[in-house]
Amino acid sequence: MHAFDVLGDPVRRRILELLADGEQPAGTIGDAVRREFGISQPAVSQHLKVLREHGFATVRAEGTRRLYAVDPGPLREIDAWLDGFRRFWTPPLAALATELARGRRERRLREDTTNERTDP
């Protein structure tokens, strides 16, 4: 299974989002995913298995609990692959940031001018 096939599933993406906040017990992940997606605990376990088998998540035992965490390796590989495409969105996003800053500056200048006229 290709990395994008793994990440193409919204349940697995959500699990990774939950794990991005730090290590989580399987039960906590399962509760959140079952609540949000309405799937069974065995289905959640299958998604966790796919993430583990493809290197996106690690698991360690702590007593009877299983604690999951993100393994950043495959995500770094995806990021490196995306590097070749960043040129398509980086300049437009930079231009948008410039326009937003310009708009904020102009609004601030208008407010300052209005305040100067109304101040006694």
C-alpha positions in Angstrom: 0.0 0.0 0.0 1.4 3.4 -1.0 1.7 6.1 1.6 -1.1 8.2 0.0 -3.4 5.1 0.1 -2.7 4.9 3.8 -3.4 8.6 4.3 -6.3 8.6 1.8 -8.6 7.2 4.5 -10.2 9.9 6.7 -10.2 7.7 9.7 -6.5 7.0 9.5 -5.9 10.7 8.9 -7.9 11.5 12.1 -6.0 9.0 14.1 -2.7 10.6 13.0 -4.2 14.0 14.0 -5.0 12.6 17.4 -1.5 11.1 17.7 0.1 14.4 16.7 -0.8 15.7 20.1 1.4 13.0 21.7 1.2 9.4 22.6 -2.3 8.1 23.2 -3.8 4.9 24.6 -5.6 2.7 22.1 -8.8 3.1 24.1 -8.7 6.9 23.9 -8.1 6.8 20.2 -10.9 4.2 19.8 -13.4 6.3 21.7 -12.7 9.4 19.7 -12.8 7.7 16.3 -15.9 5.7 17.2 -17.7 8.8 18.3 -16.7 10.9 15.2 -17.1 8.2 12.5 -19.5 5.7 14.1 -17.4 2.7 13.4 -16.8 -0.3 15.6 -13.8 -0.9 17.9 -12.5 -3.8 15.7 -12.6 -1.4 12.7 -10.6 1.2 14.7 -8.1 -1.6 15.5 -7.8 -2.4 11.8 -7.0 1.2 11.0 -4.4 1.3 13.8 -2.9 -1.9 12.3 -2.6 -0.4 8.9 -0.9 2.7 10.3 1.5 0.4 12.3 2.3 -1.9 9.4 3.1 1.0 7.1 5.3 2.7 9.6 3.1 5.7 10.3 2.5 4.7 14.0 4.4 2.9 16.7 2.9 1.0 19.6 4.3 0.1 23.0 2.8 -1.9 25.8 2.4 -0.4 29.2 0.8 -3.1 31.4 -2.4 -4.0 29.7 -2.6 -0.7 27.7 -1.3 -0.1 24.2 0.1 3.3 23.7 0.3 4.7 20.1 2.5 7.4 18.8 3.3 8.9 15.4 6.3 7.7 13.6 7.5 10.7 11.6 9.6 8.8 9.1 6.9 8.2 6.4 5.6 11.7 6.9 9.1 13.1 6.2 9.2 11.0 3.1 5.9 12.4 1.9 7.1 15.9 2.8 10.2 15.4 0.7 8.1 14.2 -2.2 5.8 17.2 -1.9 8.9 19.5 -2.1 8.8 19.3 -5.8 5.3 20.7 -5.9 5.6 23.5 -3.3 6.4 25.9 -6.1 2.8 25.7 -7.1 1.4 27.0 -3.9 4.2 28.8 -2.1 4.3 32.0 -4.3 0.5 32.4 -4.3 0.4 31.9 -0.5 3.2 34.5 0.0 1.3 36.9 -2.3 -1.9 36.3 -0.2 0.1 37.0 3.0 1.4 40.3 1.5 -2.1 41.4 0.5 -3.5 40.6 3.9 -0.7 42.6 5.6 -1.3 45.5 3.2 -5.1 45.4 4.0 -4.4 45.4 7.8 -2.0 48.3 7.4 -4.4 50.3 5.3 -7.3 49.6 7.8 -5.0 50.7 10.7 -4.1 53.9 8.9 -7.8 54.7 8.2 -8.6 54.1 11.8 -5.8 56.3 13.0 -6.9 59.0 10.6 -10.5 58.7 11.8 -9.4 58.8 15.4 -7.3 61.9 14.8 -10.3 63.8 13.4 -12.6 62.8 16.3 -10.1 63.4 19.1 -10.5 66.9 20.7 
